[in-house]
Amino acid sequence: MAEDTLKQIVAQGLSAMKAGSDVAARATDEINDDASHPDLKAALEEGNRTSQQWADRIDRAMSQAGNGQRGDNPVLDAHYEVSRRIRNEAPDASSRDLGIIASGQLALHYWIAAFGTMASYLNSLGFGDAGREMKTSADEAKQADERLTQLAGTLLQD
């Protein structure tokens, strides 16, 4: 593949990821307000701090690899809408918390794939610093996913 073509793909991908982090930031307070279990609230707060780090890393990668055009992220827009419906239609607080975890894990899997792919592409283009930061973000998303799996198990025991 031509380097210019890969650079364009990277710019588009980073732009979509930046738009996705904007969607996540808008949804944060709403999701936190809907959670009831203290451990879930704590996990969400930690996730919000990590998400801000991811947004900063995406910004740095965009600066290093090229900004591309600012776009939207229909994948995460749709995911947010599904999350909102799950939370609004939950019959009780426990079900809502489990729905928040399930939705959160779906979002994390998006981020694992996006960060992992961008890490590979950025490294291939010689943007090692940005590639390492994307890999770090992918690893953090994997760890958060595991913590949510464990938390779901705890909530199912309650």
PyMOL commands that place a pseudoatom at each C-alpha (Angstrom):
pseudoatom trace, name=CA, resn=MET, resi=1, chain=A, elem=C, hetatm=0, pos=[0.000, 0.000, 0.000]
pseudoatom trace, name=CA, resn=ALA, resi=2, chain=A, elem=C, hetatm=0, pos=[1.226, 3.474, -0.791]
pseudoatom trace, name=CA, resn=GLU, resi=3, chain=A, elem=C, hetatm=0, pos=[2.376, 5.472, 2.229]
pseudoatom trace, name=CA, resn=ASP, resi=4, chain=A, elem=C, hetatm=0, pos=[0.143, 8.415, 1.283]
pseudoatom trace, name=CA, resn=THR, resi=5, chain=A, elem=C, hetatm=0, pos=[-2.892, 6.134, 1.233]
pseudoatom trace, name=CA, resn=LEU, resi=6, chain=A, elem=C, hetatm=0, pos=[-2.077, 4.740, 4.676]
pseudoatom trace, name=CA, resn=LYS, resi=7, chain=A, elem=C, hetatm=0, pos=[-1.547, 8.272, 5.990]
pseudoatom trace, name=CA, resn=GLN, resi=8, chain=A, elem=C, hetatm=0, pos=[-5.008, 9.191, 4.728]
pseudoatom trace, name=CA, resn=ILE, resi=9, chain=A, elem=C, hetatm=0, pos=[-6.516, 6.127, 6.432]
pseudoatom trace, name=CA, resn=VAL, resi=10, chain=A, elem=C, hetatm=0, pos=[-4.744, 7.069, 9.676]
pseudoatom trace, name=CA, resn=ALA, resi=11, chain=A, elem=C, hetatm=0, pos=[-5.972, 10.666, 9.480]
pseudoatom trace, name=CA, resn=GLN, resi=12, chain=A, elem=C, hetatm=0, pos=[-9.547, 9.474, 8.893]
pseudoatom trace, name=CA, resn=GLY, resi=13, chain=A, elem=C, hetatm=0, pos=[-9.326, 6.914, 11.688]
pseudoatom trace, name=CA, resn=LEU, resi=14, chain=A, elem=C, hetatm=0, pos=[-7.917, 9.374, 14.191]
pseudoatom trace, name=CA, resn=SER, resi=15, chain=A, elem=C, hetatm=0, pos=[-10.583, 11.893, 13.229]
pseudoatom trace, name=CA, resn=ALA, resi=16, chain=A, elem=C, hetatm=0, pos=[-13.301, 9.302, 13.877]
pseudoatom trace, name=CA, resn=MET, resi=17, chain=A, elem=C, hetatm=0, pos=[-11.671, 8.383, 17.178]
pseudoatom trace, name=CA, resn=LYS, resi=18, chain=A, elem=C, hetatm=0, pos=[-11.564, 12.037, 18.216]
pseudoatom trace, name=CA, resn=ALA, resi=19, chain=A, elem=C, hetatm=0, pos=[-15.259, 12.383, 17.389]
pseudoatom trace, name=CA, resn=GLY, resi=20, chain=A, elem=C, hetatm=0, pos=[-15.907, 9.200, 19.362]
pseudoatom trace, name=CA, resn=SER, resi=21, chain=A, elem=C, hetatm=0, pos=[-14.132, 10.605, 22.402]
pseudoatom trace, name=CA, resn=ASP, resi=22, chain=A, elem=C, hetatm=0, pos=[-16.370, 13.684, 22.115]
pseudoatom trace, name=CA, resn=VAL, resi=23, chain=A, elem=C, hetatm=0, pos=[-19.454, 11.418, 22.158]
pseudoatom trace, name=CA, resn=ALA, resi=24, chain=A, elem=C, hetatm=0, pos=[-18.131, 9.659, 25.262]
pseudoatom trace, name=CA, resn=ALA, resi=25, chain=A, elem=C, hetatm=0, pos=[-17.459, 12.945, 27.022]
pseudoatom trace, name=CA, resn=ARG, resi=26, chain=A, elem=C, hetatm=0, pos=[-21.020, 14.140, 26.365]
pseudoatom trace, name=CA, resn=ALA, resi=27, chain=A, elem=C, hetatm=0, pos=[-22.511, 10.913, 27.745]
pseudoatom trace, name=CA, resn=THR, resi=28, chain=A, elem=C, hetatm=0, pos=[-20.340, 10.726, 30.868]
pseudoatom trace, name=CA, resn=ASP, resi=29, chain=A, elem=C, hetatm=0, pos=[-22.436, 12.670, 33.371]
pseudoatom trace, name=CA, resn=GLU, resi=30, chain=A, elem=C, hetatm=0, pos=[-25.657, 11.080, 32.218]
pseudoatom trace, name=CA, resn=ILE, resi=31, chain=A, elem=C, hetatm=0, pos=[-24.298, 7.553, 32.608]
pseudoatom trace, name=CA, resn=ASN, resi=32, chain=A, elem=C, hetatm=0, pos=[-22.745, 8.349, 35.991]
pseudoatom trace, name=CA, resn=ASP, resi=33, chain=A, elem=C, hetatm=0, pos=[-26.058, 9.736, 37.214]
pseudoatom trace, name=CA, resn=ASP, resi=34, chain=A, elem=C, hetatm=0, pos=[-27.844, 6.528, 36.172]
pseudoatom trace, name=CA, resn=ALA, resi=35, chain=A, elem=C, hetatm=0, pos=[-25.429, 4.162, 37.959]
pseudoatom trace, name=CA, resn=SER, resi=36, chain=A, elem=C, hetatm=0, pos=[-26.349, 3.150, 41.496]
pseudoatom trace, name=CA, resn=HIS, resi=37, chain=A, elem=C, hetatm=0, pos=[-23.751, 0.637, 42.736]
pseudoatom trace, name=CA, resn=PRO, resi=38, chain=A, elem=C, hetatm=0, pos=[-20.810, 2.423, 44.429]
pseudoatom trace, name=CA, resn=ASP, resi=39, chain=A, elem=C, hetatm=0, pos=[-18.212, 0.168, 42.780]
pseudoatom trace, name=CA, resn=LEU, resi=40, chain=A, elem=C, hetatm=0, pos=[-19.722, 0.896, 39.369]
pseudoatom trace, name=CA, resn=LYS, resi=41, chain=A, elem=C, hetatm=0, pos=[-19.717, 4.627, 40.079]
pseudoatom trace, name=CA, resn=ALA, resi=42, chain=A, elem=C, hetatm=0, pos=[-16.037, 4.382, 41.048]
pseudoatom trace, name=CA, resn=ALA, resi=43, chain=A, elem=C, hetatm=0, pos=[-15.217, 2.406, 37.894]
pseudoatom trace, name=CA, resn=LEU, resi=44, chain=A, elem=C, hetatm=0, pos=[-17.031, 4.987, 35.773]
pseudoatom trace, name=CA, resn=GLU, resi=45, chain=A, elem=C, hetatm=0, pos=[-15.138, 7.842, 37.402]
pseudoatom trace, name=CA, resn=GLU, resi=46, chain=A, elem=C, hetatm=0, pos=[-11.840, 6.061, 36.783]
pseudoatom trace, name=CA, resn=GLY, resi=47, chain=A, elem=C, hetatm=0, pos=[-12.914, 5.385, 33.207]
pseudoatom trace, name=CA, resn=ASN, resi=48, chain=A, elem=C, hetatm=0, pos=[-13.709, 9.045, 32.679]
pseudoatom trace, name=CA, resn=ARG, resi=49, chain=A, elem=C, hetatm=0, pos=[-10.223, 10.060, 33.786]
pseudoatom trace, name=CA, resn=THR, resi=50, chain=A, elem=C, hetatm=0, pos=[-8.702, 7.461, 31.486]
pseudoatom trace, name=CA, resn=SER, resi=51, chain=A, elem=C, hetatm=0, pos=[-10.915, 8.591, 28.603]
pseudoatom trace, name=CA, resn=GLN, resi=52, chain=A, elem=C, hetatm=0, pos=[-9.540, 12.104, 28.934]
pseudoatom trace, name=CA, resn=GLN, resi=53, chain=A, elem=C, hetatm=0, pos=[-6.017, 10.692, 28.677]
pseudoatom trace, name=CA, resn=TRP, resi=54, chain=A, elem=C, hetatm=0, pos=[-7.078, 8.816, 25.551]
pseudoatom trace, name=CA, resn=ALA, resi=55, chain=A, elem=C, hetatm=0, pos=[-8.485, 12.010, 24.027]
pseudoatom trace, name=CA, resn=ASP, resi=56, chain=A, elem=C, hetatm=0, pos=[-5.183, 13.764, 24.748]
pseudoatom trace, name=CA, resn=ARG, resi=57, chain=A, elem=C, hetatm=0, pos=[-3.253, 10.906, 23.132]
pseudoatom trace, name=CA, resn=ILE, resi=58, chain=A, elem=C, hetatm=0, pos=[-5.498, 11.020, 20.080]
pseudoatom trace, name=CA, resn=ASP, resi=59, chain=A, elem=C, hetatm=0, pos=[-4.849, 14.770, 19.825]
pseudoatom trace, name=CA, resn=ARG, resi=60, chain=A, elem=C, hetatm=0, pos=[-1.090, 14.170, 19.978]
pseudoatom trace, name=CA, resn=ALA, resi=61, chain=A, elem=C, hetatm=0, pos=[-1.309, 11.437, 17.346]
pseudoatom trace, name=CA, resn=MET, resi=62, chain=A, elem=C, hetatm=0, pos=[-3.331, 13.739, 15.119]
pseudoatom trace, name=CA, resn=SER, resi=63, chain=A, elem=C, hetatm=0, pos=[-0.667, 16.428, 15.505]
pseudoatom trace, name=CA, resn=GLN, resi=64, chain=A, elem=C, hetatm=0, pos=[2.086, 13.965, 14.679]
pseudoatom trace, name=CA, resn=ALA, resi=65, chain=A, elem=C, hetatm=0, pos=[0.407, 12.078, 11.833]
pseudoatom trace, name=CA, resn=GLY, resi=66, chain=A, elem=C, hetatm=0, pos=[-1.811, 14.763, 10.346]
pseudoatom trace, name=CA, resn=ASN, resi=67, chain=A, elem=C, hetatm=0, pos=[-5.135, 16.070, 11.490]
pseudoatom trace, name=CA, resn=GLY, resi=68, chain=A, elem=C, hetatm=0, pos=[-7.317, 15.044, 8.607]
pseudoatom trace, name=CA, resn=GLN, resi=69, chain=A, elem=C, hetatm=0, pos=[-10.791, 16.449, 8.442]
pseudoatom trace, name=CA, resn=ARG, resi=70, chain=A, elem=C, hetatm=0, pos=[-12.916, 16.730, 11.529]
pseudoatom trace, name=CA, resn=GLY, resi=71, chain=A, elem=C, hetatm=0, pos=[-15.679, 14.189, 11.249]
pseudoatom trace, name=CA, resn=ASP, resi=72, chain=A, elem=C, hetatm=0, pos=[-18.277, 12.315, 13.176]
pseudoatom trace, name=CA, resn=ASN, resi=73, chain=A, elem=C, hetatm=0, pos=[-18.440, 8.811, 14.556]
pseudoatom trace, name=CA, resn=PRO, resi=74, chain=A, elem=C, hetatm=0, pos=[-21.740, 7.128, 13.700]
pseudoatom trace, name=CA, resn=VAL, resi=75, chain=A, elem=C, hetatm=0, pos=[-20.620, 3.914, 15.413]
pseudoatom trace, name=CA, resn=LEU, resi=76, chain=A, elem=C, hetatm=0, pos=[-20.281, 5.529, 18.822]
pseudoatom trace, name=CA, resn=ASP, resi=77, chain=A, elem=C, hetatm=0, pos=[-23.302, 7.776, 18.221]
pseudoatom trace, name=CA, resn=ALA, resi=78, chain=A, elem=C, hetatm=0, pos=[-25.394, 4.633, 17.696]
pseudoatom trace, name=CA, resn=HIS, resi=79, chain=A, elem=C, hetatm=0, pos=[-23.775, 2.917, 20.656]
pseudoatom trace, name=CA, resn=TYR, resi=80, chain=A, elem=C, hetatm=0, pos=[-24.632, 5.891, 22.871]
pseudoatom trace, name=CA, resn=GLU, resi=81, chain=A, elem=C, hetatm=0, pos=[-28.275, 5.715, 21.729]
pseudoatom trace, name=CA, resn=VAL, resi=82, chain=A, elem=C, hetatm=0, pos=[-28.438, 1.993, 22.553]
pseudoatom trace, name=CA, resn=SER, resi=83, chain=A, elem=C, hetatm=0, pos=[-26.857, 2.669, 25.946]
pseudoatom trace, name=CA, resn=ARG, resi=84, chain=A, elem=C, hetatm=0, pos=[-29.397, 5.383, 26.661]
pseudoatom trace, name=CA, resn=ARG, resi=85, chain=A, elem=C, hetatm=0, pos=[-32.280, 3.063, 25.782]
pseudoatom trace, name=CA, resn=ILE, resi=86, chain=A, elem=C, hetatm=0, pos=[-30.921, 0.252, 27.941]
pseudoatom trace, name=CA, resn=ARG, resi=87, chain=A, elem=C, hetatm=0, pos=[-30.621, 2.613, 30.901]
pseudoatom trace, name=CA, resn=ASN, resi=88, chain=A, elem=C, hetatm=0, pos=[-34.046, 4.173, 30.364]
pseudoatom trace, name=CA, resn=GLU, resi=89, chain=A, elem=C, hetatm=0, pos=[-35.840, 0.853, 29.955]
pseudoatom trace, name=CA, resn=ALA, resi=90, chain=A, elem=C, hetatm=0, pos=[-34.219, -0.989, 32.863]
pseudoatom trace, name=CA, resn=PRO, resi=91, chain=A, elem=C, hetatm=0, pos=[-36.890, -2.160, 35.325]
pseudoatom trace, name=CA, resn=ASP, resi=92, chain=A, elem=C, hetatm=0, pos=[-34.684, -1.590, 38.396]
pseudoatom trace, name=CA, resn=ALA, resi=93, chain=A, elem=C, hetatm=0, pos=[-31.344, -0.189, 39.545]
pseudoatom trace, name=CA, resn=SER, resi=94, chain=A, elem=C, hetatm=0, pos=[-29.566, -3.544, 39.457]
pseudoatom trace, name=CA, resn=SER, resi=95, chain=A, elem=C, hetatm=0, pos=[-30.641, -4.192, 35.867]
pseudoatom trace, name=CA, resn=ARG, resi=96, chain=A, elem=C, hetatm=0, pos=[-29.636, -0.664, 34.902]
pseudoatom trace, name=CA, resn=ASP, resi=97, chain=A, elem=C, hetatm=0, pos=[-26.174, -1.140, 36.441]
pseudoatom trace, name=CA, resn=LEU, resi=98, chain=A, elem=C, hetatm=0, pos=[-25.694, -4.420, 34.570]
pseudoatom trace, name=CA, resn=GLY, resi=99, chain=A, elem=C, hetatm=0, pos=[-26.839, -2.696, 31.368]
pseudoatom trace, name=CA, resn=ILE, resi=100, chain=A, elem=C, hetatm=0, pos=[-24.328, 0.088, 31.946]
pseudoatom trace, name=CA, resn=ILE, resi=101, chain=A, elem=C, hetatm=0, pos=[-21.581, -2.502, 32.326]
pseudoatom trace, name=CA, resn=ALA, resi=102, chain=A, elem=C, hetatm=0, pos=[-22.632, -4.336, 29.155]
pseudoatom trace, name=CA, resn=SER, resi=103, chain=A, elem=C, hetatm=0, pos=[-22.769, -1.097, 27.182]
pseudoatom trace, name=CA, resn=GLY, resi=104, chain=A, elem=C, hetatm=0, pos=[-19.449, 0.004, 28.625]
pseudoatom trace, name=CA, resn=GLN, resi=105, chain=A, elem=C, hetatm=0, pos=[-17.815, -3.220, 27.558]
pseudoatom trace, name=CA, resn=LEU, resi=106, chain=A, elem=C, hetatm=0, pos=[-19.165, -2.862, 24.028]
pseudoatom trace, name=CA, resn=ALA, resi=107, chain=A, elem=C, hetatm=0, pos=[-17.632, 0.610, 23.885]
pseudoatom trace, name=CA, resn=LEU, resi=108, chain=A, elem=C, hetatm=0, pos=[-14.353, -0.685, 25.288]
pseudoatom trace, name=CA, resn=HIS, resi=109, chain=A, elem=C, hetatm=0, pos=[-14.177, -3.327, 22.570]
pseudoatom trace, name=CA, resn=TYR, resi=110, chain=A, elem=C, hetatm=0, pos=[-14.552, -0.585, 19.971]
pseudoatom trace, name=CA, resn=TRP, resi=111, chain=A, elem=C, hetatm=0, pos=[-11.670, 1.296, 21.606]
pseudoatom trace, name=CA, resn=ILE, resi=112, chain=A, elem=C, hetatm=0, pos=[-9.495, -1.826, 21.865]
pseudoatom trace, name=CA, resn=ALA, resi=113, chain=A, elem=C, hetatm=0, pos=[-9.883, -2.393, 18.131]
pseudoatom trace, name=CA, resn=ALA, resi=114, chain=A, elem=C, hetatm=0, pos=[-9.464, 1.282, 17.196]
pseudoatom trace, name=CA, resn=PHE, resi=115, chain=A, elem=C, hetatm=0, pos=[-6.385, 1.850, 19.351]
pseudoatom trace, name=CA, resn=GLY, resi=116, chain=A, elem=C, hetatm=0, pos=[-4.798, -1.436, 18.317]
pseudoatom trace, name=CA, resn=THR, resi=117, chain=A, elem=C, hetatm=0, pos=[-5.306, -0.755, 14.629]
pseudoatom trace, name=CA, resn=MET, resi=118, chain=A, elem=C, hetatm=0, pos=[-4.010, 2.803, 14.891]
pseudoatom trace, name=CA, resn=ALA, resi=119, chain=A, elem=C, hetatm=0, pos=[-0.964, 1.608, 16.840]
pseudoatom trace, name=CA, resn=SER, resi=120, chain=A, elem=C, hetatm=0, pos=[-0.066, -0.769, 14.016]
pseudoatom trace, name=CA, resn=TYR, resi=121, chain=A, elem=C, hetatm=0, pos=[-0.642, 1.806, 11.298]
pseudoatom trace, name=CA, resn=LEU, resi=122, chain=A, elem=C, hetatm=0, pos=[1.226, 4.594, 13.105]
pseudoatom trace, name=CA, resn=ASN, resi=123, chain=A, elem=C, hetatm=0, pos=[4.188, 2.320, 13.803]
pseudoatom trace, name=CA, resn=SER, resi=124, chain=A, elem=C, hetatm=0, pos=[4.231, 1.254, 10.153]
pseudoatom trace, name=CA, resn=LEU, resi=125, chain=A, elem=C, hetatm=0, pos=[4.417, 4.904, 9.121]
pseudoatom trace, name=CA, resn=GLY, resi=126, chain=A, elem=C, hetatm=0, pos=[7.276, 5.619, 11.514]
pseudoatom trace, name=CA, resn=PHE, resi=127, chain=A, elem=C, hetatm=0, pos=[5.224, 7.507, 14.108]
pseudoatom trace, name=CA, resn=GLY, resi=128, chain=A, elem=C, hetatm=0, pos=[6.547, 5.413, 16.976]
pseudoatom trace, name=CA, resn=ASP, resi=129, chain=A, elem=C, hetatm=0, pos=[5.621, 7.773, 19.806]
pseudoatom trace, name=CA, resn=ALA, resi=130, chain=A, elem=C, hetatm=0, pos=[2.011, 7.963, 18.681]
pseudoatom trace, name=CA, resn=GLY, resi=131, chain=A, elem=C, hetatm=0, pos=[1.956, 4.214, 18.027]
pseudoatom trace, name=CA, resn=ARG, resi=132, chain=A, elem=C, hetatm=0, pos=[3.176, 3.480, 21.556]
pseudoatom trace, name=CA, resn=GLU, resi=133, chain=A, elem=C, hetatm=0, pos=[0.541, 5.778, 23.017]
pseudoatom trace, name=CA, resn=MET, resi=134, chain=A, elem=C, hetatm=0, pos=[-2.194, 4.036, 21.026]
pseudoatom trace, name=CA, resn=LYS, resi=135, chain=A, elem=C, hetatm=0, pos=[-0.885, 0.647, 22.244]
pseudoatom trace, name=CA, resn=THR, resi=136, chain=A, elem=C, hetatm=0, pos=[-0.925, 1.928, 25.839]
pseudoatom trace, name=CA, resn=SER, resi=137, chain=A, elem=C, hetatm=0, pos=[-4.526, 3.029, 25.360]
pseudoatom trace, name=CA, resn=ALA, resi=138, chain=A, elem=C, hetatm=0, pos=[-5.488, -0.366, 23.915]
pseudoatom trace, name=CA, resn=ASP, resi=139, chain=A, elem=C, hetatm=0, pos=[-3.904, -2.088, 26.911]
pseudoatom trace, name=CA, resn=GLU, resi=140, chain=A, elem=C, hetatm=0, pos=[-5.755, 0.225, 29.311]
pseudoatom trace, name=CA, resn=ALA, resi=141, chain=A, elem=C, hetatm=0, pos=[-9.038, -0.535, 27.542]
pseudoatom trace, name=CA, resn=LYS, resi=142, chain=A, elem=C, hetatm=0, pos=[-8.389, -4.270, 27.892]
pseudoatom trace, name=CA, resn=GLN, resi=143, chain=A, elem=C, hetatm=0, pos=[-7.741, -3.850, 31.613]
pseudoatom trace, name=CA, resn=ALA, resi=144, chain=A, elem=C, hetatm=0, pos=[-10.915, -1.791, 32.042]
pseudoatom trace, name=CA, resn=ASP, resi=145, chain=A, elem=C, hetatm=0, pos=[-12.885, -4.469, 30.202]
pseudoatom trace, name=CA, resn=GLU, resi=146, chain=A, elem=C, hetatm=0, pos=[-11.570, -7.120, 32.588]
pseudoatom trace, name=CA, resn=ARG, resi=147, chain=A, elem=C, hetatm=0, pos=[-12.464, -4.978, 35.619]
pseudoatom trace, name=CA, resn=LEU, resi=148, chain=A, elem=C, hetatm=0, pos=[-16.001, -4.551, 34.300]
pseudoatom trace, name=CA, resn=THR, resi=149, chain=A, elem=C, hetatm=0, pos=[-16.300, -8.316, 33.768]
pseudoatom trace, name=CA, resn=GLN, resi=150, chain=A, elem=C, hetatm=0, pos=[-15.299, -8.845, 37.392]
pseudoatom trace, name=CA, resn=LEU, resi=151, chain=A, elem=C, hetatm=0, pos=[-17.686, -6.134, 38.564]
pseudoatom trace, name=CA, resn=ALA, resi=152, chain=A, elem=C, hetatm=0, pos=[-20.551, -7.698, 36.629]
pseudoatom trace, name=CA, resn=GLY, resi=153, chain=A, elem=C, hetatm=0, pos=[-19.837, -10.988, 38.390]
pseudoatom trace, name=CA, resn=THR, resi=154, chain=A, elem=C, hetatm=0, pos=[-19.991, -9.208, 41.752]
pseudoatom trace, name=CA, resn=LEU, resi=155, chain=A, elem=C, hetatm=0, pos=[-23.274, -7.495, 40.897]
pseudoatom trace, name=CA, resn=LEU, resi=156, chain=A, elem=C, hetatm=0, pos=[-24.785, -10.779, 39.763]
pseudoatom trace, name=CA, resn=GLN, resi=157, chain=A, elem=C, hetatm=0, pos=[-23.914, -12.253, 43.168]
pseudoatom trace, name=CA, resn=ASP, resi=158, chain=A, elem=C, hetatm=0, pos=[-25.649, -9.413, 45.066]
for i in range(1, 158): cmd.bond("trace and resi %d" % i, "trace and resi %d" % (i + 1))
show_as sticks, trace
zoom trace
